[in-house]
């Protein structure tokens, strides 16, 4: 085979290019500290790089979420601690006011301080973090608490509605004025039952629209039917227990109905209709009340009459809710179903704000204001206790409250008022704050643990990324030096080979 100059030159140039490419790769590796410059350099390394970078990016986002959750929870914890201090101070002042040595001037001074502390409590409950109010549930864009003046006195509102509707009213206000205000403003009462019923109705409407849009999808049809049953049950509960009843009170009332109806089943039998049982219960009550009236000194007879009235009223309400032709057994079943529905609603309608803090892991960062202060028309919320104390410091020995009885009528009740008794009520309010702090503390522990785990995971994935993508510095430097020597050698040899001509060989 004859080796020509062209063949020698081509081979020399090929070696020079190969050495130049090697030198370029070595230079790129040293300058970028990366094993590969493009995916085709090493598909295995590239695939691992995509996976590791994806996980590291997600972990970084989770770390940001953990930081945000920690900030929100810390702001909430500080607020709860401050509220706890306020209530403790109020208890101390109430204890001082209950003393026989407290003068009129002392009481006036204490009242002024109590009013200031009430305003401070409202300010604390309007705490915000990063421009979002932490105690407002989903309504984070507006201050949740405020004082509103009404025809029957000042009251505290929660998200624009009356937090305690008819809970504590001055005894100087007439029953007629209270009943009129209570009836006229029922729609402005904050309560979780009505909110749950409205949410359930919205969910049913959406589910039914989806089912109507695709009638062949049986799953959508079943979901709509389930949503309707849930919505109807909550609507019935809202109608039965009053528009100003919260979920907790409704569950208590519904459970009371279950207990009463279940006991009545034993008394009247499974197959007895509600109409017949209610009529018998009314007769029993009339008889018991007559006996109590005949001997008013006998407290046993009075207690029996009160119990008989409760049974009669409950069965009358059951007639309204389930129909007079329903059997006692069916009524007991329906009453238990309502308890279950309300319990489910209480569990599913919480306005918890959740943050993703890990792979398949989330945490609720907020505490809802009504869980801290209490709600409803029972006069048992924190601001109800404040109102009672302010009335007592004015010398009042009683206050009025309004509510809806089982028949749907507004009733006004006069309650005794004593400063000493309010100390225990503030203890109950303080317990509610403590429970909220304990709940929040458990969630803060979850966030802290997640933070440590994410830090470790981020370090681990960065190590994997480094091992997968980064070059060994010493090895890369050695390869660069070797590539430089090789390139120089190839150039030297090439220059000598290519420089020879036919004349050199003839000579």
VEXGU-707250 format. One record per residue (C-alpha): x negated, y negated, z negated. Coordinates in steps of 0.02 Angstrom, whole numbers, padded with zeros to 5 digits, always signed. Example, Ala and Ser with C-alpha at 12.3 -4.5 7.8 and 13.67 -1.06 7.14 Angstrom:
// VEXGU-707250
-00615+00225-00390
-00684+00053-00357
//
This chain:
// VEXGU-707250
+00000+00000+00000
-00069-00169+00050
-00065-00304-00084
-00045-00474-00005
-00077-00646-00077
+00110-00677-00075
+00140-00527-00185
+00004-00582-00305
+00073-00758-00312
+00253-00699-00339
+00201-00581-00479
+00097-00718-00559
+00240-00841-00553
+00359-00711-00626
+00241-00684-00773
+00222-00870-00798
+00412-00893-00800
+00432-00749-00920
+00303-00822-01038
+00382-00994-01021
+00555-00925-01065
+00482-00835-01214
+00398-00996-01272
+00560-01094-01247
+00659-00966-01349
+00528-00970-01487
+00532-01161-01489
+00724-01162-01497
+00724-01037-01640
+00600-01139-01741
+00684-01307-01708
+00864-01247-01738
+00824-01113-01866
+00953-01005-01774
+00929-00830-01706
+01039-00862-01555
+01084-01016-01455
+01235-00944-01365
+01348-00794-01391
+01274-00696-01247
+01103-00697-01332
+01169-00569-01458
+01357-00530-01457
+01347-00436-01622
+01269-00584-01714
+01393-00701-01629
+01544-00598-01682
+01484-00590-01861
+01452-00777-01858
+01632-00813-01807
+01699-00700-01946
+01586-00770-02082
+01615-00951-02031
+01804-00923-02031
+01802-00853-02207
+01685-00990-02268
+01800-01123-02193
+01953-01048-02279
+01861-01039-02444
+01810-01221-02425
+01993-01268-02400
+02043-01165-02552
+01909-01256-02653
+01985-01423-02599
+02157-01357-02653
+02087-01301-02820
+02013-01474-02849
+02181-01555-02807
+02275-01431-02918
+02153-01462-03060
+02177-01651-03044
+02367-01635-03044
+02367-01516-03193
+02244-01623-03291
+02353-01777-03266
+02505-01677-03322
+02414-01605-03473
+02357-01778-03528
+02536-01843-03509
+02607-01700-03612
+02477-01729-03748
+02522-01913-03752
+02708-01871-03760
+02673-01750-03902
+02585-01890-03996
+02733-02006-03967
+02858-01879-04035
+02747-01844-04185
+02740-02030-04222
+02929-02043-04206
+02951-01898-04328
+02840-01988-04452
+02941-02148-04433
+03105-02051-04450
+03040-01972-04610
+02996-02145-04674
+03167-02212-04625
+03254-02070-04717
+03172-02123-04881
+03280-02207-05011
+03145-02339-05035
+03162-02402-04855
+03232-02579-04851
+03341-02661-04717
+03188-02753-04652
+03091-02590-04646
+03231-02508-04547
+03236-02654-04424
+03047-02641-04399
+03057-02453-04375
+03197-02475-04248
+03092-02595-04147
+02948-02472-04149
+03063-02328-04099
+03127-02429-03950
+02946-02461-03898
+02903-02278-03917
+03055-02228-03813
+02996-02343-03674
+02821-02270-03692
+02893-02094-03675
+02981-02147-03514
+02818-02222-03450
+02725-02061-03490
+02856-01958-03399
+02830-02072-03248
+02646-02022-03240
+02580-02009-03062
+02431-01923-02984
+02365-01976-02814
+02523-02078-02787
+02641-01933-02830
+02748-01927-02987
+02706-01766-03077
+02870-01738-03172
+02992-01772-03029
+02995-01599-02949
+03005-01617-02761
+03048-01802-02779
+02868-01859-02797
+02888-02027-02711
+02993-02118-02842
+02984-02141-03029
+03095-02003-03101
+03144-02089-03265
+03227-02256-03302
+03345-02337-03428
+03517-02381-03360
+03651-02488-03441
+03830-02422-03430
+04000-02470-03498
+03976-02349-03642
+03796-02393-03684
+03619-02371-03620
+03567-02201-03554
+03414-02127-03470
+03423-02075-03288
+03325-01937-03204
+03296-01956-03016
+03439-02080-03009
+03566-01975-03104
+03617-01976-03287
+03504-01854-03377
+03620-01836-03525
+03798-01866-03471
+03908-01902-03620
+03780-01836-03742
+03765-01978-03869
+03888-02123-03873
+03918-02253-04007
+04067-02215-04118
+04125-02392-04085
+04173-02345-03906
+04354-02287-03890
+04394-02110-03835
+04495-02177-03688
+04347-02279-03624
+04232-02128-03641
+04352-02011-03553
+04377-02136-03411
+04190-02164-03388
+04155-01977-03396
+04286-01939-03263
+04239-02084-03149
+04052-02049-03150
+04045-01860-03146
+03956-01865-02977
+03812-01964-03054
+03772-01833-03185
+03608-01741-03162
+03630-01555-03177
+03539-01407-03105
+03701-01309-03076
+03771-01433-02949
+03599-01448-02869
+03589-01259-02855
+03764-01249-02780
+03723-01384-02652
+03560-01297-02605
+03649-01129-02589
+03780-01208-02475
+03644-01282-02365
+03556-01114-02357
+03719-01027-02309
+03756-01156-02174
+03583-01129-02099
+03598-00940-02109
+03769-00942-02028
+03708-01055-01888
+03566-00934-01853
+03688-00788-01853
+03808-00879-01736
+03665-00917-01616
+03620-00733-01604
+03776-00629-01644
+03693-00467-01591
+03565-00479-01731
+03642-00382-01876
+03504-00435-01995
+03551-00618-01971
+03735-00577-01995
+03699-00486-02158
+03588-00629-02219
+03727-00753-02184
+03853-00645-02278
+03736-00631-02428
+03706-00819-02426
+03894-00851-02421
+03926-00738-02571
+03789-00827-02668
+03853-00999-02618
+04035-00957-02659
+03986-00888-02829
+03888-01045-02875
+04029-01156-02812
+04150-01059-02923
+04033-01079-03071
+04013-01266-03041
+04202-01284-03033
+04232-01176-03186
+04100-01247-03301
+04109-01429-03250
+04016-01542-03132
+03899-01603-03269
+03844-01431-03330
+03664-01375-03305
+03612-01198-03259
+03553-01153-03433
+03718-01204-03512
+03816-01120-03371
+03723-00957-03400
+03763-00968-03586
+03948-01001-03549
+03955-00862-03420
+03874-00740-03539
+04000-00791-03672
+04138-00752-03547
+04060-00582-03513
+04055-00544-03700
+04234-00605-03727
+04307-00514-03577
+04212-00355-03619
+04280-00359-03795
+04455-00393-03725
+04440-00239-03615
+04427-00137-03774
+04577-00228-03848
+04693-00228-03697
+04628-00086-03588
+04540-00075-03418
+04696-00081-03311
+04784-00225-03400
+04795-00379-03289
+04716-00543-03339
+04888-00625-03343
+04951-00501-03472
+04790-00508-03574
+04790-00699-03573
+04973-00702-03628
+04937-00580-03769
+04783-00680-03822
+04886-00840-03825
+05016-00755-03936
+04878-00692-04050
+04806-00866-04063
+04976-00944-04100
+05003-00818-04240
+04828-00843-04311
+04844-01032-04307
+05013-01024-04395
+04936-00919-04532
+04791-01042-04549
+04910-01190-04556
+05012-01104-04691
+04858-01085-04802
+04731-01221-04754
+04619-01178-04901
+04583-01005-04833
+04428-01026-04723
+04441-00846-04664
+04609-00883-04583
+04540-01043-04505
+04392-00947-04433
+04508-00813-04365
+04616-00946-04281
+04462-01028-04204
+04403-00860-04138
+04576-00821-04068
+04581-00990-03981
+04412-00959-03901
+04471-00790-03835
+04633-00865-03772
+04544-01010-03685
+04415-00893-03608
+04545-00774-03538
+04645-00921-03472
+04488-00982-03383
+04459-00806-03316
+04634-00809-03242
+04589-00969-03150
+04423-00898-03089
+04471-00721-03041
+04660-00724-03021
+04793-00665-03142
+04821-00500-03050
+04641-00443-03076
+04619-00303-03201
+04516-00325-03358
+04385-00205-03290
+04368-00307-03129
+04360-00468-03229
+04217-00399-03335
+04125-00345-03177
+04151-00514-03094
+04096-00608-03250
+03935-00507-03258
+03906-00538-03072
+03920-00725-03106
+03791-00715-03245
+03674-00624-03125
+03703-00755-02990
+03670-00899-03108
+03514-00814-03176
+03451-00789-02998
+03490-00971-02958
+03394-01029-03111
+03244-00926-03055
+03249-00978-02872
+03297-01162-02878
+03152-01223-02984
+03065-01366-02893
+02892-01292-02916
+02752-01369-02812
+02633-01229-02764
+02454-01239-02702
+02362-01100-02609
+02205-01068-02711
+02142-00906-02636
+02177-00764-02517
+02359-00718-02553
+02354-00820-02713
+02449-00978-02762
+02486-01073-02921
+02624-01193-02975
+02542-01356-03023
+02689-01456-03089
+02803-01456-03240
+02979-01519-03207
+03035-01665-03314
+03200-01588-03370
+03104-01439-03440
+03008-01559-03550
+03149-01674-03604
+03299-01556-03595
+03458-01595-03498
+03646-01580-03502
+03788-01654-03600
+03755-01563-03763
+03662-01709-03841
+03505-01606-03862
+03382-01691-03746
+03234-01793-03807
+03317-01956-03759
+03479-01902-03844
+03378-01883-04003
+03305-02056-03976
+03482-02126-03953
+03543-02042-04113
+03399-02111-04212
+03426-02288-04146
+03611-02277-04193
+03567-02211-04366
+03442-02352-04392
+03586-02472-04356
+03680-02392-04501
+03797-02279-04399
+03844-02117-04484
+03925-02036-04332
+03918-02035-04143
+04030-01972-04004
+03996-01850-03862
+04099-01800-03711
+04115-01638-03616
+04229-01530-03511
+04319-01386-03596
+04366-01221-03513
+04531-01294-03455
+04438-01432-03360
+04494-01574-03474
+04374-01707-03538
+04359-01695-03726
+04278-01819-03843
+04201-01756-04004
+04145-01856-04155
+03986-01791-04236
+03905-01833-04400
+03740-01926-04398
+03601-01919-04526
+03420-01974-04505
+03355-01825-04604
+03438-01705-04484
+03358-01791-04336
+03184-01745-04397
+03222-01563-04355
+03290-01615-04185
+03128-01704-04146
+03038-01545-04198
+03142-01453-04067
+03096-01585-03939
+02913-01566-03987
+02927-01377-03969
+02989-01402-03791
+02835-01506-03752
+02724-01374-03833
+02802-01237-03728
+02774-01342-03572
+02592-01367-03622
+02571-01180-03650
+02646-01143-03479
+02534-01272-03399
+02383-01207-03495
+02408-01032-03426
+02414-01103-03249
+02259-01207-03281
+02168-01048-03333
+02219-00971-03166
+02150-01122-03073
+01988-01116-03173
+01964-00931-03136
+02003-00960-02953
+01875-01101-02946
+01737-00988-03013
+01786-00847-02895
+01789-00964-02745
+01618-01035-02790
+01547-00860-02797
+01633-00810-02635
+01572-00966-02547
+01393-00930-02602
+01409-00749-02545
+01476-00794-02372
+01345-00929-02349
+01213-00800-02389
+01288-00682-02261
+01295-00823-02134
+01115-00867-02168
+01056-00686-02154
+01156-00662-01995
+01114-00825-01904
+00955-00900-01976
+00783-00845-01920
+00642-00790-02035
+00534-00947-02039
+00367-00857-02052
+00415-00732-01918
+00478-00871-01804
+00316-00970-01828
+00213-00817-01787
+00318-00783-01632
+00298-00964-01576
+00109-00957-01595
+00103-00792-01502
+00214-00861-01363
+00102-01015-01345
-00056-00908-01330
+00028-00793-01206
+00089-00938-01101
-00082-01018-01098
-00163-00853-01053
-00041-00822-00912
-00073-00996-00844
-00261-00971-00851
-00258-00802-00766
-00131-00863-00639
-00236-01013-00593
-00385-00902-00558
-00287-00774-00457
-00189-00897-00352
-00342-01006-00318
-00431-00870-00217
-00416-00874-00026
-00466-00763+00122
-00630-00859+00134
-00674-00804-00044
-00652-00622+00005
-00751-00641+00171
-00893-00723+00080
//
